[in-house]
Amino acid sequence: MSDKINLALDAITKALKDLTEGREGSISNPTFVEFKSNDTGLYGKGFIWSGQGNAKQIVFNGNPDRFFISENIELGKDKSVLIDNAPVLSVNELGNSVTKSNLRQLGRLKGLLVDGDVVIDQYVFYKSTSSRVGIGIEMPNSALSVAEEGLEIVIGAENSKGKIGTFASNDLNIVTDNTARITIESNGNIKLGNKAEGPIQVSVHGKISVGVQTMDSRADLHVKGPIKFNDKLHQYRASPPEFGSHERGDIVWNAAPEKGKSVGWVCVRSGEPGEWLSFGDIKG
Amino acid sequence: MSKNNIDQALTYLASSIQSLVETADKPGINLATFHKDLPKRSLSGDHISGGKILGFASAGINDKATAEQIIVEDNNVYISKIRTGQVLGDLSVEKSVIAENINVLGTLKAQTIEVNELKADLRLERSSSLEFKKTDQEGIFGKGILWVGEGNAKQFVYNGNPDRLFSSESIYLGKDKHIGIDNIPVLSSTALGNTVVKSNLREVGRLKGLLVDGDVVLDQYVFYNSTASRLGVGIELPNAGFSVAEDGIEVMVGSREQTRGIIGTYASKQFDIVTDNISRISIGAGGDILLGNTTEQPIQVSVHGKVAIRVKNPDPEVDLHVGGAVRFHGHIHQYADASPTSGNFKPGDVVWNTNPQTHAGWICVRAGNPGEWKKFGKLE
């Protein structure tokens, strides 16, 4: 019986075809083309264009329920795709409601606004929970850290002071012309200049104190202990040295000068303590 | 006697009656049973005209009607009702055909088919588009395709406000198919079209690369200002090409006057240069510089070169050129043309004579203000 019905409906269809071929207005005033569920359900029913290659389909499929369209969908100019009355895709824009994607490639962005962690090429890391940026390091030890060759340079603040330097036991070079000019060793020693380069000129617009807690305002250079210049040692003592290695030309200034005594002593022969003679008689 | 037909029978009957009348001889027929001898199915229709034949039957006709059912006229047969299993050949109906069901085994042709409902398990064969057209009574909104009978109706209809095709269900495209607009692909299973340049995406996958023209803001913490070409970490308006702000302190990395690189604090904050995360050089907000760290062991500062202190033109012949007095090992050495008349001094402090004529200088022999000073270094 079903076959007969099918045949009959095929006949009706053909009649429709014959009726509408080459004419304007195939079915007058239709409201719906309705596919009703029967013993075979709704799945797989719909529209099929056949006769040219694979059949082109718009059918209702299940699992999940959806319309399956075998072909590209082409919208008219300025038309868009909407879901629940909200635009989700136009020719040049994703709808505002589309907030998630797995895009791996973007065009040239006009701007970028990110809430949350950022990882660039597993090299630049921004951790939103710690608000720290690491370049070459995932867990930076300051607001910004740059790690290269296993060495971390930190830039940030600590105890109300800005800071820059190495985090671990590494020297730090401060460079100009890509040449180290100041080297701060991991133990704190500081080298001004670079032995591999020509000697530099260090100028101080101000005063220098060495090992002094309270700078003598009268002096531009205040050194707590002895000084050495021209490779000769100058120190203060109440008497010439009785031990220790000294070089010829070393000077001991008299820390307890008196009238009739000398201003100091000069080493005239190297040794321990060497030979010392007084100089600079103090007159009245 | 031939009894092949009614004509022969009637001839025979007429002959018998004639013989009976003329000869009064023994009749050739038995009148009592004559009707039985009359051959069946031998009366020619030409002998019948008018009147009704009741209970008429033949091999193909069985008239059981009690009233007139068929009227046959020239070019016209009227039948009040027909019950038939089959009509052979073409059937032409001038006006309407009303039937509870019509089964068409072949092709049904019609100028117009009006249906309230087209109910079918069918393959719709068409060579032209199916059109939903506006009429005087109805627009085209709400018209389209329905799948009904299982849950909510599945719809693919045309709606208005704004004009659009509405699909109640998800739409799945075939493999390698895409959605296009104005002949431009805008979405495939793997790519958004190149023309899609705006979005409000808040989540993207693992990007292969990133190229940005314009401002960048990461988590309201990292800011790139495209108009100023400045990057701030922890600061929105950096004061250098690159600034890092932490605990309210801005550390700048940038340049000055297009000739010098700079690094340091922007505001009135000390700046430390560290190694091993320990301050090694501290530059105070006012400019004082501390080499070493008073909370750590004393350091060694080495200079590969020369040092000048408060000297405008350093003497190239000396390694240390100090513009003013020098104090070392607790004692000051300074130059003057006379011994001090004020200031605190202690024994051993030296004033070198800037105008040596008779002696080299003065040395303090008793602490005080200015203390007691004696000449030394007689010039001979």
Interface residues (C-beta under 8 A of the other chain):
Chain A: S2 K4 I5 N6 L7 A8 L9 D10 A11 I12 T13 K14 A15 L16 K17 D18 L19 T20 E21 G22 R23 G25 S26 I27 S28 N29 P30 T31 F32 V33 E34 F35 K36 S37 N38 T40 G41 L42 K45 G46 F47 I48 Q57 I58 F60 N61 P64 D65 R66 F67 F68 I69 S70 E71 N72 I73 E74 L75 G76 K77 D78 K79 S80 V81 L82 L89 S90 V91 N92 E93 L94 G95 N96 S97 V98 T99 K100 S101 N102 L103 R104 Q105 L106 G107 R108 L109 K110 G111 L112 L113 V114 D115 G116 D117 V118 I120 Y126 S128 S131 V133 N141 S142 A143 L144 V154 I155 G156 A157 E158 S160 K161 G162 K163 I164 G165 T166 F167 A168 S169 N170 D171 L172 I174 T176 I184 E185 S186 N187 G188 N189 I190 K191 L192 G193 N194 K195 E197 G198 P199 I200 Q201 V202 S203 V204 H205 G206 K207 I208 G211 D216 R218 A219 D220 L221 H222 V223 K224 G225 P226 I227 F229 H234 Q235 Y236 W253 N254 A255 A256 P257 E258 K259 S262 V263 F279 G280 D281 I282 K283 G284
Chain B: I102 N103 V104 L105 G106 T107 L108 K109 A110 Q111 T112 I113 E114 E117 L118 K119 A120 D121 L122 R123 L124 E125 R126 S127 S128 S129 L130 E131 F132 K133 T135 Q137 E138 G142 K143 G144 I145 L146 W147 V148 G149 E150 K154 F156 V157 R164 S167 E169 S170 I171 Y172 L173 G174 K177 H178 I179 G180 I181 D182 N183 I184 P185 V186 L187 L192 G193 N194 T195 V196 V197 K198 S199 N200 L201 R202 E203 V204 G205 R206 L207 K208 G209 L210 L211 V212 D213 G214 D215 V216 V217 L218 D219 Q220 Y221 V222 S226 V233 G234 V244 A245 E246 D247 G248 I249 E250 V251 V253 G261 I263 G264 T265 K269 Q270 F271 D272 I273 V274 T275 D276 N277 I278 S279 R280 I281 S282 G287 D288 L291 G292 N293 E296 Q297 P298 I299 Q300 V301 S302 V303 H304 G305 K306 V307 A308 I309 R310 V311 P314 D319 L320 V322 G323 G324 A325 V326 R327 F328 H329 G330 H331 I332 Q334 G343 P347 G348 V350 H359 A360 I363 C364 V365 K374 K375 F376 G377 K378
